[in-house]
């Protein structure tokens, strides 16, 4: 059994170094073969010191640009998905209602309000209250992917 000195590296630290290697390759500092060689070293290493050696001859990278805009950043992905579903179903209901009204030759009872209204009110209430906006309270937040 090989006992190596130093602080043990975590999976998250290995992922950060692998992401940095990918950015260096995208910038042209590494070719594909060297990238794969260093990536194999990253996932084979056990200590933080070994991880720093993998990036030792490469310059420090600036902070990664933020991928999403601040206006959408307030709403978690599941709220954006639910909002998109609400909008799509609401438009479908209005289209069906409009076709029925045209076929009948007069405006029929506006039943889509009973689909759009309560569902939209619940979504708006959840967004305003912000109960699900933090990552620590979301469904499955404590699950770890390995």
C-alpha positions, -999 to +999 in steps of 0.1 A: +000+000+000+015+033-011+010+061+014+017+095-001+024+126+020+004+157+015-032+167+015-056+144-004-073+160-034-111+159-038-131+150-069-142+187-071-105+198-071-097+174-098-127+187-118-114+222-115-080+213-127-095+194-156-116+224-165-085+246-164-067+222-187-096+224-211-094+262-211-056+260-217-062+237-247-089+259-261-065+289-258-038+269-278-013+263-250-018+225-251-023+202-280-048+173-278-022+147-270-007+167-241-042+176-228-051+139-226-018+130-210-023+157-183-059+148-178-049+112-171-024+125-146-051+146-129-075+117-124-046+094-113-032+118-087-040+115-050-027+148-035-032+185-041+005+190-046+004+166-076-025+186-090-006+218-088+024+202-107+001+193-136-006+231-141+029+242-130+042+254-164+009+270-174-001+306-166-029+315-142-062+318-159-085+348-154-119+341-138-143+322-161-170+344-176-205+340-161-225+319-185-260+332-176-272+367-174-281+382-141-318+387-150-323+350-155-300+340-127-327+348-101-348+319-113-336+283-109-337+261-140-367+241-128-388+273-124-378+284-159-389+250-172-422+251-154-428+287-167-421+275-202-445+246-198-472+270-184-467+293-214-469+265-239-500+249-224-516+283-220-511+292-257-524+258-267-555+262-247-561+297-261-556+284-296-581+256-291-606+281-275-601+304-305-607+277-330-639+265-312-651+301-311-645+306-348-662+274-356-692+284-334-694+318-350-693+335-316-671+338-285-676+308-263-670+306-226-633+316-219-624+283-202-586+287-207-586+312-178-592+281-155-560+265-168-538+296-171-550+315-140-545+292-111-513+275-125-498+309-133-508+322-098-490+293-081-459+298-103-458+335-096-463+330-058-434+305-057-412+328-077-420+359-055-416+340-023-382+326-035-386+293-016-370+273-043-345+300-055-317+288-033-297+257-043-297+243-008-335+240-006-342+226-040-354+191-047-324+168-048-300+194-036-283+170-013-278+144-040-242+139-052-234+126-087-204+103-089 
